[in-house]
């Protein structure tokens, strides 16, 4: 929920806890997606469908895993397990955010350095 508060900024005061959780999970899934693309995963999606990342015979769906209310209690473990099965054992999310900010010229928010999935 804290990630959702950070992402919502001043609007967090009026947001419902479930909305903050979804916002935070969506931001985390976005960063994980960027990191996986950097590692050679291809993005496969159509408008309105889940984002699927593929590399070889492996497919990952970070948004589906992190935003599924039925998996809320185990979503992080489910994502780590899926990543490990695809050969991804370490992903420096702070570095991914820093690279994305540098490429976009957006240095307004500090990256969450040291965060790993």
N, C-alpha and C positions, 0 to 999 in steps of 0.2 A: 504494500500500500504506500510505503514511503516513496518508491520510485514514481508512482502515480501522482503523489503530491508534488514532487519535484517537476514532473512533466506538466502538470496543470498550472503551476505557478500560483498567481493570485486567485485563480478560479477554484482552487482546491478547497477553499473555505466553504463554498456552496455545494460542493460535490458530495454525492453519496459514496459511502465506503466501497460498494460494489463497482461503481464507476471508476473510482481511483484504482482499484485492483485491475480492472480490465485495461485501463490506460497504461498502467505500469507494465502489465504483461505484454501488451501490444508493443510498447517501446522496446522491451527486452527481446521480443521475437524479431523485431526489425533489426536490432544490432546483431543478433545471432545470425540472421539471414545474410546480412552484409559480410560477416566473418566467414560464413560458409562459402559464399560466392568467391571471396578472396582465396579460399582454399581449393577452388576449382569446381565447386558445385554449380550446376546449371539450374536456373529458375524456370519452373514449368507451371504456368497458371493461365487461366482465362478470367476475364472480369467476373466477379462474384463468386469465384471458386477459391478453395484453399490454395495457398502458396506451397508448392512442393519443390524441394531442392533435390536434385539427383546427381550422383556421381557413380559411374559404373552401374552396378546392380543395386546400389543403395539409394533409398529415398528417405528424406526427412521432411516433416511438416511442423516447424516450430510454432507457427500461429495456432494450428489446430491443437497441438499439445498444451501450450500455455494458456489458451483462452477457453478450453473446455471445462465448464463448471463441474462436470462429473469427475474430472481428474485433479481438481484444485489441490487436494492434499498431497498428491504424489506427482504433480506435473514436472517439477524440477528433476526429480529422480527419473521419471519417464524420459525426459529430454536427454539427460546425461546418458542413460542406457541406449537410446536411439543413436546418439552421437558416437558413443563407443563402438556400437555395432557397425557404424559406417567408417570407423577408423579415425575418428576425431576424439582425441583424448584430452586436448587442451586448446582453449580458445580464449585469448586475452581480449576481453570485451572492452576494456579501457583503451587499449591500443586501437581497436577497430573504430571506436568513437572518435578518437583523436585524429586518425587518418581521414575519416569522413568529414569531420569539421574542417580539417586543413584543406581538403579538396573543395569543399563548398564555401570556404572563407568564413564560416560561422564559428567564431571563437567566443561567443557570448556566454556559453555554459561550460563549466569545467567538466571534463570527462571523469567518469567513475574509474579512475586508474586502479589497477590491481584486481578488478573483478574478473573472474574466470568462470566459464561454464563448462 
